[in-house]
Amino acid sequence: MPKLAANISHLFPERSFPTRFQAAKDAGFEGVEILFPYEIPAQQIRDALDGAGLKLALINAPPLSVAPDHPALPGGEEGFRAAMEAVLDYAAPLAPDAIHVMSGYTQGIEAEDALVDNLLWLADLAPDQLFTIEPLNLGDQPGYFLSDYDIAARVLNRVDRPNLGLQYDSYHSQKIHGDALAVWEKFRPLVRHVQLGAPPERTEPRLDQGPIYFPSLFAAIASSGYDGWISAEYRPTTAKTEDSLGWMSGFGA
């Protein structure tokens, strides 16, 4: 069985945030993602995780409040590094399996060099923490630097640290390259975290229709030996999130 996580920043919007943890557990998830949890005291999240018997699969960084100091911003090293030191302090009691480092909104070879330098610094600062980078499509995130899986692969090869890997997202990979399955097959060796969502509106995966044929993608993930988190990061089209979870049967859940 795969390790399934629920992104509770998106899933269970019909519930108050504190009750989403137990709802995720009751729905069959072993872990949760939280996009930007920093306005909530870490101990509150720790208590909610422990109360529901869940693990924290992933959080995003840096916090939105320091968005200008992203790692691909030339000259922004001081701000980014201070922000990430604060993120690591915040994350310490939560023990997230991965921290997704968002590249920011800029372009050019100088941006790639800045990203590589900052990721090297971060990976060496916290060698026991897994960090991920994820390409985001430009339709949703205009101007985002890391907007292509080939760029991400080049950055990962330049950094070359065991605690930095690729975050694969079915929605973004389909939007960027037009074939989520082909992206998975090409970049699988770099993948350390998986997220699921269906284009065109980042909704729940469908097993019977859509631009991504999810049964084939699920089979490819299962046969690849990938043993990390597979996280539901989508906006349910159903009034109750539980009614959007039919896709889980594709993993035998």
C-alpha positions as CSV (number, residue, x, y, z in Angstrom):
1,M,0.0,0.0,0.0
2,P,1.3,3.5,-0.8
3,K,1.5,6.2,1.9
4,L,-1.4,8.5,1.1
5,A,-1.5,12.1,2.5
6,A,-4.2,14.7,2.3
7,N,-3.4,18.4,1.7
8,I,-5.6,19.9,4.3
9,S,-5.1,23.4,3.0
10,H,-7.3,22.3,0.1
11,L,-9.2,19.2,1.2
12,F,-12.0,19.2,3.7
13,P,-12.8,22.9,3.2
14,E,-16.3,22.2,4.5
15,R,-14.7,21.7,8.0
16,S,-12.9,24.0,10.4
17,F,-9.1,23.7,10.1
18,P,-8.6,22.0,13.5
19,T,-11.1,19.2,12.6
20,R,-9.5,18.4,9.2
21,F,-6.8,16.3,10.8
22,Q,-9.2,13.7,12.2
23,A,-11.3,13.9,9.0
24,A,-8.2,13.0,7.0
25,K,-7.4,10.1,9.3
26,D,-11.0,8.8,9.2
27,A,-10.9,9.0,5.4
28,G,-7.9,6.6,5.2
29,F,-4.9,9.0,5.0
30,E,-1.8,8.4,7.0
31,G,-0.4,11.9,6.7
32,V,-1.2,15.5,5.9
33,E,0.3,18.4,4.0
34,I,-0.1,22.0,5.0
35,L,0.9,24.6,2.5
36,F,1.9,27.6,4.7
37,P,1.2,26.8,8.4
38,Y,3.3,29.5,9.9
39,E,0.4,31.6,11.4
40,I,-0.6,28.7,13.5
41,P,1.6,27.9,16.6
42,A,3.6,24.8,15.9
43,Q,2.5,23.1,19.1
44,Q,-1.2,23.3,18.0
45,I,-0.3,21.5,14.8
46,R,1.8,19.0,16.8
47,D,-1.1,18.3,19.1
48,A,-3.6,17.9,16.2
49,L,-1.2,15.5,14.4
50,D,-0.7,13.4,17.5
51,G,-4.4,13.4,18.4
52,A,-5.3,12.0,14.9
53,G,-2.3,9.7,14.7
54,L,-1.0,11.4,11.5
55,K,2.4,12.3,10.2
56,L,3.3,15.6,8.6
57,A,4.3,14.8,5.0
58,L,5.2,18.3,3.7
59,I,5.1,22.0,4.2
60,N,6.0,24.9,1.9
61,A,8.7,27.5,2.4
62,P,9.6,30.2,2.6
63,P,6.6,31.7,4.3
64,L,4.4,34.0,2.2
65,S,5.3,36.9,4.4
66,V,8.8,36.9,3.1
67,A,7.9,36.0,-0.5
68,P,10.4,38.5,-2.1
69,D,13.3,36.6,-0.5
70,H,12.9,33.4,-2.6
71,P,16.1,31.4,-3.4
72,A,16.1,32.3,-7.1
73,L,16.2,36.0,-6.5
74,P,19.8,37.3,-7.1
75,G,20.8,39.4,-4.2
76,G,18.2,38.0,-1.9
77,E,20.4,35.5,-0.2
78,E,20.5,37.2,3.2
79,G,16.7,37.4,3.4
80,F,16.1,33.9,2.1
81,R,18.6,32.3,4.5
82,A,17.2,34.1,7.5
83,A,13.7,33.0,6.5
84,M,14.8,29.4,6.1
85,E,16.5,29.3,9.5
86,A,13.2,30.5,11.0
87,V,11.3,27.8,9.0
88,L,13.6,25.1,10.3
89,D,13.1,26.3,13.9
90,Y,9.3,26.3,13.3
91,A,9.4,22.9,11.7
92,A,11.6,21.2,14.4
93,P,8.7,20.0,16.6
94,L,6.6,19.0,13.6
95,A,9.2,16.9,11.9
96,P,7.8,17.2,8.3
97,D,9.1,14.5,6.0
98,A,9.8,17.2,3.3
99,I,10.0,21.0,3.0
100,H,9.1,22.2,-0.4
101,V,11.3,25.2,-1.3
102,M,9.6,27.5,-3.7
103,S,11.9,29.2,-6.2
104,G,10.1,32.5,-6.6
105,Y,9.3,34.8,-9.5
106,T,12.3,35.9,-11.6
107,Q,14.1,34.8,-14.7
108,G,17.6,34.4,-16.2
109,I,20.8,32.5,-15.7
110,E,21.6,34.6,-12.6
111,A,18.4,33.3,-11.1
112,E,19.4,29.7,-11.6
113,D,22.8,30.3,-10.1
114,A,21.2,32.0,-7.1
115,L,18.8,29.1,-6.7
116,V,21.6,26.5,-6.9
117,D,23.8,28.4,-4.4
118,N,21.0,28.9,-1.9
119,L,19.9,25.2,-2.2
120,L,23.4,24.1,-1.6
121,W,23.6,26.2,1.5
122,L,20.2,24.9,2.7
123,A,20.9,21.2,2.0
124,D,24.2,21.4,3.9
125,L,22.7,23.4,6.8
126,A,20.1,20.7,7.5
127,P,21.5,17.4,6.0
128,D,18.9,15.3,7.8
129,Q,15.9,17.2,6.4
130,L,14.5,16.4,3.0
131,F,13.9,19.4,0.8
132,T,12.0,19.3,-2.6
133,I,11.7,21.6,-5.5
134,E,8.6,21.6,-7.8
135,P,7.9,23.1,-11.3
136,L,4.8,25.1,-11.4
137,N,3.0,26.0,-14.6
138,L,3.1,29.6,-15.8
139,G,-0.6,29.8,-16.4
140,D,-1.3,29.5,-12.7
141,Q,2.0,31.1,-11.5
142,P,3.1,33.8,-14.1
143,G,6.7,34.6,-13.9
144,Y,7.6,31.6,-11.7
145,F,11.2,30.7,-12.2
146,L,11.0,26.9,-11.8
147,S,8.4,26.3,-14.6
148,D,9.8,23.2,-16.4
149,Y,10.9,19.8,-15.3
150,D,14.0,19.9,-17.4
151,I,15.1,23.1,-15.5
152,A,14.4,21.3,-12.2
153,A,16.5,18.3,-13.2
154,R,19.4,20.6,-14.1
155,V,19.2,22.4,-10.8
156,L,19.1,19.1,-8.9
157,N,22.1,17.8,-10.8
158,R,24.0,21.0,-10.1
159,V,23.2,20.9,-6.4
160,D,23.8,17.1,-6.1
161,R,22.8,16.6,-2.5
162,P,21.0,13.5,-1.2
163,N,18.5,15.5,0.8
164,L,17.2,17.5,-2.2
165,G,14.8,15.9,-4.6
166,L,12.0,16.5,-7.1
167,Q,8.4,17.1,-6.2
168,Y,6.2,15.6,-8.9
169,D,2.7,16.9,-9.4
170,S,0.3,15.4,-11.9
171,Y,-1.6,18.6,-12.4
172,H,1.4,20.8,-13.0
173,S,3.3,18.2,-15.1
174,Q,0.3,17.8,-17.4
175,K,-0.1,21.6,-17.7
176,I,3.6,22.2,-18.4
177,H,4.5,19.2,-20.7
178,G,1.1,17.9,-21.8
179,D,1.7,14.3,-20.6
180,A,1.9,13.6,-16.9
181,L,2.7,9.9,-17.4
182,A,5.6,10.7,-19.7
183,V,7.0,13.2,-17.2
184,W,6.7,10.6,-14.4
185,E,8.6,8.0,-16.5
186,K,11.4,10.5,-17.5
187,F,12.0,12.0,-14.1
188,R,11.1,9.2,-11.7
189,P,14.7,8.7,-10.5
190,L,14.6,12.3,-9.1
191,V,11.2,12.1,-7.4
192,R,11.0,12.2,-3.6
193,H,7.4,13.4,-3.2
194,V,4.2,13.0,-5.3
195,Q,1.1,15.2,-5.5
196,L,-2.1,14.4,-7.3
197,G,-4.6,16.8,-9.0
198,A,-6.5,16.7,-12.3
199,P,-6.4,19.4,-14.9
200,P,-7.8,21.7,-16.0
201,E,-9.0,23.1,-12.6
202,R,-6.9,21.0,-10.1
203,T,-9.8,18.8,-9.1
204,E,-9.9,15.2,-7.8
205,P,-8.4,12.5,-10.0
206,R,-10.9,10.6,-12.1
207,L,-10.4,6.9,-12.9
208,D,-12.6,7.0,-16.0
209,Q,-12.0,10.2,-17.9
210,G,-9.9,13.4,-18.2
211,P,-6.7,14.5,-19.9
212,I,-4.7,12.3,-17.5
213,Y,-5.6,8.6,-17.5
214,F,-5.0,8.1,-13.8
215,P,-5.1,4.2,-13.8
216,S,-2.0,4.2,-16.0
217,L,-0.3,6.8,-13.9
218,F,-1.1,4.9,-10.7
219,A,0.2,1.7,-12.2
220,A,3.4,3.3,-13.2
221,I,4.0,4.8,-9.8
222,A,3.2,1.4,-8.1
223,S,5.5,-0.5,-10.4
224,S,8.4,1.9,-10.1
225,G,9.2,1.1,-6.5
226,Y,8.5,4.6,-5.3
227,D,7.8,4.4,-1.6
228,G,7.4,8.0,-0.6
229,W,4.2,10.0,0.1
230,I,1.4,10.3,-2.5
231,S,-0.5,13.4,-1.5
232,A,-4.0,14.6,-2.6
233,E,-3.5,18.2,-3.5
234,Y,-6.7,19.3,-5.2
235,R,-9.9,21.2,-4.8
236,P,-12.8,18.8,-4.4
237,T,-15.8,19.3,-6.7
238,T,-18.0,17.6,-4.2
239,A,-19.8,19.2,-1.2
240,K,-18.1,16.6,1.1
241,T,-14.5,15.8,0.5
242,E,-15.1,12.2,1.3
243,D,-17.2,12.0,-1.8
244,S,-14.2,13.0,-4.0
245,L,-12.0,10.1,-2.8
246,G,-13.0,7.4,-5.3
247,W,-9.6,7.7,-6.9
248,M,-8.0,6.0,-3.7
249,S,-9.3,2.7,-4.9
250,G,-6.8,2.9,-7.7
251,F,-4.1,2.4,-5.1
252,G,-6.1,-0.4,-3.4
253,A,-7.2,1.9,-0.5
